[in-house]
Amino acid sequence: MLCCTAMMDLGSELGVPPYVFYPSGANFLGFMLELQALHDEGKLGDLAELKDTESEMAIPSLEKPLPCKFLPSVVVEKEWLPLLIDNTRRLREARGIVVNTFLELETYALGSVSVAGNPPVYPVGPLLNLNSARPEEEEEEEYKEGNEEVMEWLDNQPAASVVFLCFGSMGSFGKEQVTEIAVALERCGQRFLWSLRRSPEAGEVGPPSEYGNFDEAPLPAGFLDRVSGIGKVIGWAPQTAVLRHVAVGGFVSHCGWNSVLESIWFGVPVGAWPMYAEQQLNAFQLVEELGLAEEIKMDYRWDGGMMVTAEEIEGGIRRLMAAENDEGRKRKTVKEVSEMSKKALTEGGSSCSSLSRFIQDVIDNIS
């Protein structure tokens, strides 16, 4: 209900206490509460101008100052910022905010928003749709149909050897950027599974579509033949099924919050390549604050005309997939946080306990 706070009025008319579900993380919640407070005090500058400077912002939900070049795309787009400010102002009227996160992941951010003057915050995550990762028995055949080839290919790869590139339901790139990714993958020689989809035509808005044949894709001549022994290019990907596979050792992602939580749940470190919405902030948190990700290009913006070079992509993938050194220890840290995410949802776990407090608060407010 991130942008549906008008429903709070309907709830009040019906005598139902207003609670809000916040599908992003506590970090972005704290970020927006701070921006809304600065706006109402007349202290919020032009964020669209700040994003191209070397200046920094102190955000209560972050331990480190946020370089303005990593400001989320959604707040530097002037048509979106007023809506977000208004919705955040309404959040303060809620009886409580239910957040899709867990205490062990965002301890600092949750502490920053759980202060006097803010509604109570209930972290109840990670809330994930894992059906495609663990299909019910009666759905097994439907699950295999269309995914079987991908999963069989993964079955034949060594453990933690494959980097998975997937950029969400809206993520796609222009011809030049696709070429740079292909060059990087061929140069680094890393086993890969790449979800490649066709961008909308210039001037069109909407999700990417599928290539009828990858010969239509803007890949270097002979690329598919040359990498056939180490890589596979596919269209839409069964993301959770891929992430849970033992062969996958890294995930180059747009850092949408659901993808972040899925990567943590399955213990797969992320190569951070944000594109739009609040993803730049998610990427900064993962890389700089939590140490759960490696940067590919954290200041990338989908509509900014920026080109991420093959050298940058190759370097990021090599660091992400390194078995030893700091990145190897990072993989161990991700596995530890993965276990915490599962424990949070068990009886007595942090999210389970938070859900119980939320239910009790609802009962108390209805009585």
Secondary structure, 3 states (H helix, E strand, C coil): CCCCCCHHHHHHHCCCCCEEEECCCHHHHHHHHHHHHHHHCCCCCCHHHHCCCCCEECCCCCCCCEEHHHCCHHHHCCCCHHHHHHHHHHHCCCCEEEECCCCCCCHHHHHHHCCCCCCCEEECCCCCCCCCCCCCHHHHHHHHCCCHHHHHHHHCCCCCCEEEEECCCCCCCCHHHHHHHHHHHHHHCCEEEEECCECCCCCCCCCCECCCCHHHCCCCCCHHHHCCCCEEEECCCCHHHHHCCCCEEEEEECCCHHHHHHHHHCCCCEEECCCCCCHHHHHHHHHHHCCCEEECCCCCCCCCCCCCCHHHHHHHHHHHHCCCHHHHHHHHHHHHHHHHHHHHCCCCCHHHHHHHHHHHHHHHHHC
